[in-house]
Amino acid sequence: MTSLLPAAAAQAPEAAPYDVQAVRSDFPVLSRQVGGRPLVYLDNASSSHKPRQVLDAERAFVEQHYSNVHRGVHTLSQEATDAYEAARTRVASFLGARDEREVVFTKNATEAYNLVAYSFGNAATGSRCALGPGDEVCVTEMEHHSNLVPWQMLCQRTGATLRWLPLTDEGRLDLSELDTLVNERTKVLAFVHVSNILGTANPVETLVARAREVGAYTLLDGAQSAPHQPVDVTALGVDFFVATGHKMLAPSGIGVLWGRKELLDAMPPFMGGGSMIEAVAMSGSTYAPAPERFEAGTPVISQAVALAAACDYLDDLGLDRVLAHEQALTARLIDGIRGLSGVRVIGPDTMQLRGAAVSFAIDGVHPHDVGQSLDELGIAVRVGHHCAAPVCRRYGVAATTRASSYLYNTEAEIDALLAGIVQVQQFWSR
């Protein structure tokens, strides 16, 4: 099996398969029909479905233990606080963090990127996190908007300059000018682990090594990697890592920012309010250490509990086996598309260093028409620019159709999509 990444995980022995039909029985929605046909859900890069184990864990917490956290002495508040902090410990373990206090719960990944960017922009002059004119932030041309716009806004606020690593025609990062674009002026290098539109898996080790050479902080966007492969933030060597719950079997409304503890404690707060303070007087306030200083107000309590249950589910199944399953499905899809005339993959068309998201274009058919036609066949895919408009612009398309598999998809569903593409071509060529 060709592995997703060239890191240590990629060198592991081939994982044993699991019973995908047994896994599917955990997901109630997969038994429904759309348009009189069995649902084929291939929009997992946008959001995944939830197994009974996660739904049951959140329901049990809300029904029996729910209360606000960190502010009550009664039994329910204590139980809720214990469950919330246990979720933090579970997520830290899932990501390979050394300290659960390096995990900040946010409402989504977008808030996590903004938290870091806004905090850096608020840092006092002379702070290790402060940016100003002459400083630079570097991203990549394949970032989705959530890991691009916050850095644009940071540069606008501080006078820093935004740089970006360009793309090759094959959908890879062009690293020929890495040493020029990431230089002694670079304060932050923020990049995606696995692209949500191209499927490209980026060379984390190379990028982190260059950032370290010049003293830049690194933020790795793991929204499309944490649900699909083993992740160890310590081994990756990054300074920040972002994930989101709704793409990894948990509910919407929960995101994760992992950061090195000494960095989080050095950063100013993102928002002010209750729970993030140390002391408050009318003349001013001091702030709690991380993670509390970044979790102002009532946090995402039941969602955090459900996210911990999702981590249990993924670990019980085995992310190495999930990765192997998805690699097989993705290879089947790419091979199938390669055999269709008038259809091309936007992004790497081999299995080397890529994830499960496969974007493609059908000659003469707008992606929105593709999506609607496939929906009539019960097949759910994503169409549009996938919140990565610069990527579409780079490859000369206004939008693409994207199919993204996950741990519950089957070979038969990939074949159904391929047959559906042929039907779309036949219908729109009449």
Legacy VTK file of the C-alpha trace (Angstrom):
# vtk DataFile Version 3.0
C-alpha trace
ASCII
DATASET POLYDATA
POINTS 430 float
0.000 0.000 0.000
1.256 3.448 -0.825
1.138 5.488 2.331
-0.296 8.911 2.865
2.752 10.519 4.400
6.483 9.914 4.248
6.727 10.109 8.034
7.144 7.323 10.572
3.481 6.326 10.316
3.983 5.705 6.626
6.624 3.091 7.369
4.361 0.977 9.572
3.382 -2.539 8.445
0.244 -2.790 6.344
-2.793 -2.683 8.604
-5.292 -5.550 8.738
-8.693 -4.699 7.242
-11.825 -4.311 9.347
-15.401 -5.354 8.709
-16.797 -2.263 7.004
-20.361 -3.602 7.104
-20.122 -3.941 10.873
-18.810 -0.376 11.056
-21.685 0.859 8.874
-24.191 -0.616 11.297
-22.968 1.927 13.870
-24.141 4.840 11.684
-27.950 5.175 11.597
-28.010 7.617 8.681
-26.351 5.138 6.336
-29.500 3.028 6.302
-31.648 5.761 4.791
-32.473 6.409 1.164
-32.258 9.548 -0.962
-34.505 9.797 -3.987
-35.546 6.173 -3.550
-31.949 4.940 -3.694
-29.531 3.907 -0.954
-27.579 6.880 0.323
-23.972 7.012 -0.894
-22.341 9.628 1.301
-19.049 10.853 -0.180
-18.949 14.353 1.318
-16.838 13.470 4.334
-14.215 16.166 3.782
-17.029 18.609 4.499
-18.458 16.778 7.508
-18.676 13.171 8.667
-21.573 11.244 10.148
-21.761 10.151 13.790
-21.818 6.610 15.163
-24.273 5.501 17.834
-21.442 5.387 20.365
-20.846 9.132 20.005
-24.551 9.995 19.900
-25.172 7.869 23.001
-22.271 9.425 24.913
-23.500 12.963 24.298
-27.113 12.042 25.061
-26.182 10.307 28.333
-24.132 13.299 29.453
-26.877 15.800 28.668
-29.614 13.648 30.206
-27.798 12.732 33.430
-24.832 14.992 34.112
-25.236 18.297 32.305
-24.508 21.551 34.092
-22.183 24.471 33.613
-18.514 23.792 34.364
-15.877 25.360 36.607
-18.396 27.471 38.507
-20.601 25.323 40.718
-20.232 23.310 43.936
-23.287 21.122 43.390
-23.049 17.538 42.202
-24.048 18.090 38.593
-21.570 20.912 38.117
-18.800 18.787 39.582
-19.730 15.866 37.331
-19.895 18.091 34.281
-16.545 19.665 35.103
-14.975 16.238 35.545
-16.396 15.051 32.206
-15.253 18.201 30.405
-11.712 17.974 31.738
-11.616 14.236 31.094
-12.481 15.038 27.473
-9.520 17.415 27.338
-7.237 14.663 28.629
-8.663 12.200 26.088
-8.133 14.572 23.160
-4.583 15.301 24.328
-3.858 11.577 24.331
-5.444 11.156 20.893
-3.152 13.837 19.448
-0.003 12.685 21.216
0.225 15.804 23.408
2.409 15.647 26.493
0.125 17.833 28.603
-3.665 18.065 28.513
-3.353 21.777 29.301
-1.971 22.236 25.811
-5.469 21.499 24.445
-7.829 24.461 23.980
-11.423 23.754 23.042
-12.897 26.110 20.452
-16.188 26.039 18.604
-14.533 24.953 15.326
-11.241 24.933 13.456
-11.848 28.405 12.076
-11.976 29.833 15.591
-8.706 28.068 16.395
-6.846 29.692 13.468
-8.336 33.059 14.363
-7.396 32.581 18.006
-3.707 32.288 17.161
-3.731 35.045 14.544
-5.710 37.466 16.711
-3.593 36.716 19.770
-0.375 37.313 17.845
-1.811 40.594 16.604
-2.587 41.668 20.168
0.838 40.788 21.574
2.688 43.689 23.149
5.693 45.130 21.336
8.753 43.145 22.330
6.737 39.988 22.999
7.926 36.819 21.320
4.547 36.655 19.547
4.367 40.269 18.375
4.378 41.125 14.660
4.967 44.425 12.940
6.199 46.016 9.715
9.107 44.047 8.322
7.835 40.750 9.706
6.347 38.115 7.418
3.740 35.344 7.611
3.991 32.481 5.126
1.153 30.184 4.060
0.621 27.995 0.996
-1.474 28.540 -2.103
-3.514 25.433 -1.227
-4.897 26.763 2.071
-8.619 26.858 2.565
-10.018 30.212 3.536
-10.005 29.512 7.261
-6.221 29.160 7.274
-5.694 32.061 4.894
-8.027 34.926 5.709
-7.061 35.177 9.431
-3.404 35.607 8.409
-4.359 38.207 5.800
-6.228 40.072 8.528
-3.276 39.739 10.923
-0.944 41.256 8.340
-3.381 44.084 7.672
-3.565 44.879 11.399
0.153 44.726 12.094
1.808 45.857 8.867
3.433 42.458 8.374
3.689 40.948 4.886
1.948 37.764 3.713
3.930 35.339 1.533
2.871 32.007 0.126
4.404 28.856 -1.299
3.038 28.293 -4.846
1.707 25.065 -6.381
3.000 22.871 -9.159
0.835 21.819 -12.076
0.553 18.384 -10.421
-1.041 19.821 -7.286
2.020 19.699 -5.046
3.770 22.448 -3.151
6.512 24.085 -5.196
9.403 24.106 -2.724
11.984 25.487 -5.140
11.910 28.860 -3.363
11.274 27.592 0.163
14.455 29.143 1.534
13.562 32.501 -0.006
9.920 32.578 1.042
10.560 31.276 4.567
13.389 33.463 5.794
14.686 35.318 8.838
11.750 37.741 8.625
9.162 34.943 8.809
7.369 34.833 12.161
4.727 32.232 11.318
4.550 29.396 8.777
0.956 28.117 8.613
0.142 25.241 6.283
-2.323 22.458 5.703
-1.420 18.862 6.520
-3.718 17.360 3.857
-5.485 19.609 1.355
-9.278 19.599 1.497
-9.565 20.195 -2.259
-6.478 18.629 -3.864
-6.004 15.768 -1.440
-2.286 16.586 -1.362
-0.356 15.565 1.759
2.368 18.082 2.494
5.977 17.392 3.593
5.644 18.451 7.220
9.170 17.486 8.191
10.752 19.612 5.451
8.610 22.653 6.214
9.063 22.447 9.973
12.823 22.069 9.571
13.021 25.238 7.483
10.835 27.156 9.930
13.088 26.121 12.794
16.159 27.273 10.902
14.793 30.805 10.781
13.002 30.820 14.150
9.449 30.890 12.777
6.490 29.365 14.576
4.563 26.651 12.738
0.821 26.038 12.664
-0.331 22.803 11.043
-3.930 22.584 9.837
-4.991 19.037 10.654
-8.687 19.302 9.826
-8.263 16.749 7.010
-5.597 14.584 8.659
-6.643 13.990 12.268
-9.844 12.091 11.259
-7.975 9.816 8.837
-4.511 8.904 10.092
-2.523 8.622 13.318
-1.333 12.056 14.433
1.355 12.793 17.002
1.821 16.506 17.484
4.979 15.957 19.512
6.615 13.878 16.794
5.493 16.309 14.082
7.455 19.036 15.828
4.977 21.828 15.112
4.088 24.655 17.493
0.326 24.622 16.884
-2.059 22.004 15.493
-5.731 22.494 14.633
-8.489 19.893 14.300
-12.270 19.997 14.222
-14.743 17.557 15.715
-17.426 17.393 13.053
-15.062 15.899 10.477
-13.996 13.127 12.876
-17.336 11.617 13.975
-18.089 14.230 16.663
-20.835 16.882 16.557
-20.439 20.294 15.031
-19.567 23.080 17.469
-16.284 21.696 18.770
-12.769 22.434 17.551
-9.329 21.887 18.986
-6.264 24.060 19.159
-3.188 22.284 20.441
-0.229 24.507 21.228
3.031 24.184 23.070
2.285 25.155 26.658
4.968 27.802 26.984
3.684 29.468 23.828
0.052 29.422 24.893
0.981 30.941 28.250
2.934 33.700 26.479
0.049 34.644 24.193
-2.517 37.289 25.158
-6.181 36.231 25.393
-8.394 35.913 22.352
-11.628 37.009 24.021
-12.391 38.517 27.433
-15.067 37.380 29.846
-15.831 34.853 32.531
-13.651 31.823 33.244
-10.546 33.221 31.519
-9.551 35.523 34.382
-7.221 35.268 37.348
-8.323 38.441 39.138
-10.673 41.249 38.169
-10.897 44.796 39.517
-12.546 47.840 38.036
-9.133 49.150 37.133
-8.072 46.047 35.228
-7.770 42.260 35.135
-5.161 39.537 35.062
-5.653 36.318 33.163
-5.620 32.618 33.924
-2.973 30.404 32.340
-3.778 28.301 29.277
-6.073 26.708 28.389
-8.586 28.658 30.492
-7.410 32.042 29.220
-8.625 31.068 25.750
-11.984 29.602 26.799
-13.943 32.670 27.863
-17.586 32.143 28.779
-19.476 28.863 28.935
-17.453 26.421 26.839
-18.572 23.694 24.444
-19.346 21.128 27.122
-21.432 18.306 25.689
-19.622 18.602 22.344
-16.298 18.044 24.109
-17.685 14.942 25.803
-18.860 13.651 22.419
-15.482 14.418 20.850
-13.806 12.268 23.484
-16.179 9.435 22.556
-15.248 9.937 18.898
-11.569 9.623 19.818
-12.408 6.347 21.585
-14.232 5.077 18.494
-11.380 5.961 16.136
-8.734 4.488 18.406
-10.773 1.307 18.940
-11.083 0.861 15.171
-7.460 1.833 14.615
-6.466 4.843 12.577
-3.832 2.824 10.749
-6.649 0.574 9.530
-8.837 3.571 8.693
-5.999 4.995 6.609
-5.469 1.700 4.785
-9.209 1.399 4.065
-9.427 4.917 2.666
-6.280 4.492 0.610
-7.827 1.478 -1.112
-11.054 3.368 -1.846
-9.210 6.435 -3.099
-6.996 4.363 -5.390
-10.109 2.676 -6.794
-11.732 6.051 -7.464
-8.666 7.614 -9.095
-8.061 4.544 -11.249
-11.715 4.618 -12.285
-11.634 8.307 -13.196
-8.438 7.789 -15.140
-10.340 5.309 -17.306
-13.075 7.804 -18.173
-12.629 10.143 -21.119
-13.524 13.771 -20.489
-12.926 13.569 -16.734
-9.780 14.840 -15.017
-8.574 14.925 -11.447
-7.669 18.356 -10.053
-4.708 17.486 -7.852
-2.387 14.496 -7.615
-3.686 11.632 -9.762
-1.558 9.007 -8.050
-1.686 7.592 -4.545
1.699 8.989 -3.574
1.356 11.457 -0.686
-2.352 12.116 -0.906
-5.496 11.829 1.183
-9.049 10.776 0.452
-10.402 13.996 -1.066
-10.583 13.692 -4.865
-11.669 16.740 -6.864
-12.478 16.322 -10.513
-13.899 18.168 -13.511
-16.125 16.777 -16.256
-15.701 18.417 -19.636
-18.734 20.468 -20.636
-20.694 19.966 -17.393
-20.772 22.525 -14.579
-19.986 21.015 -11.169
-23.318 22.210 -9.778
-25.090 20.196 -12.487
-22.867 17.237 -11.650
-23.765 17.493 -7.976
-27.499 17.737 -8.627
-27.460 14.862 -11.088
-25.526 12.640 -8.672
-27.902 13.579 -5.875
-30.773 12.218 -7.959
-28.873 8.915 -7.850
-28.561 9.119 -4.065
-24.888 10.105 -4.211
-23.781 13.008 -2.003
-20.667 14.892 -3.135
-19.498 18.468 -2.660
-19.401 21.008 -5.489
-18.010 24.533 -5.539
-14.661 26.077 -4.646
-14.527 24.186 -1.330
-13.565 27.349 0.589
-10.311 27.311 -1.381
-11.013 29.738 -4.208
-7.311 30.502 -4.945
-6.755 26.809 -5.684
-9.520 26.746 -8.273
-8.114 29.916 -9.794
-4.643 28.335 -9.948
-5.961 25.407 -11.991
-8.245 27.428 -14.232
-11.575 26.159 -12.963
-14.377 28.064 -11.270
-15.365 25.053 -9.192
-14.903 21.295 -8.941
-16.813 18.220 -7.899
-15.258 16.577 -4.840
-15.754 13.037 -3.584
-14.245 12.197 -0.204
-14.499 8.777 1.406
-14.264 7.814 5.053
-14.108 4.763 7.258
-17.675 3.616 6.501
-17.582 3.832 2.702
-17.355 0.753 0.500
-15.918 -0.287 -2.846
-19.484 -0.661 -4.121
-20.139 2.996 -3.325
-17.043 4.067 -5.246
-18.264 1.998 -8.190
-21.693 3.638 -7.871
-20.056 7.061 -8.117
-18.061 6.064 -11.192
-21.204 4.735 -12.848
-22.971 7.938 -11.838
-20.303 10.060 -13.531
-20.890 8.157 -16.759
-24.636 8.749 -16.466
-23.999 12.458 -15.884
-21.878 12.626 -19.029
-24.525 10.822 -21.068
-27.361 13.013 -19.761
-25.609 16.355 -20.307
-24.299 15.396 -23.754
-27.792 14.937 -25.189
LINES 1 431
430 0 1 2 3 4 5 6 7 8 9 10 11 12 13 14 15 16 17 18 19 20 21 22 23 24 25 26 27 28 29 30 31 32 33 34 35 36 37 38 39 40 41 42 43 44 45 46 47 48 49 50 51 52 53 54 55 56 57 58 59 60 61 62 63 64 65 66 67 68 69 70 71 72 73 74 75 76 77 78 79 80 81 82 83 84 85 86 87 88 89 90 91 92 93 94 95 96 97 98 99 100 101 102 103 104 105 106 107 108 109 110 111 112 113 114 115 116 117 118 119 120 121 122 123 124 125 126 127 128 129 130 131 132 133 134 135 136 137 138 139 140 141 142 143 144 145 146 147 148 149 150 151 152 153 154 155 156 157 158 159 160 161 162 163 164 165 166 167 168 169 170 171 172 173 174 175 176 177 178 179 180 181 182 183 184 185 186 187 188 189 190 191 192 193 194 195 196 197 198 199 200 201 202 203 204 205 206 207 208 209 210 211 212 213 214 215 216 217 218 219 220 221 222 223 224 225 226 227 228 229 230 231 232 233 234 235 236 237 238 239 240 241 242 243 244 245 246 247 248 249 250 251 252 253 254 255 256 257 258 259 260 261 262 263 264 265 266 267 268 269 270 271 272 273 274 275 276 277 278 279 280 281 282 283 284 285 286 287 288 289 290 291 292 293 294 295 296 297 298 299 300 301 302 303 304 305 306 307 308 309 310 311 312 313 314 315 316 317 318 319 320 321 322 323 324 325 326 327 328 329 330 331 332 333 334 335 336 337 338 339 340 341 342 343 344 345 346 347 348 349 350 351 352 353 354 355 356 357 358 359 360 361 362 363 364 365 366 367 368 369 370 371 372 373 374 375 376 377 378 379 380 381 382 383 384 385 386 387 388 389 390 391 392 393 394 395 396 397 398 399 400 401 402 403 404 405 406 407 408 409 410 411 412 413 414 415 416 417 418 419 420 421 422 423 424 425 426 427 428 429
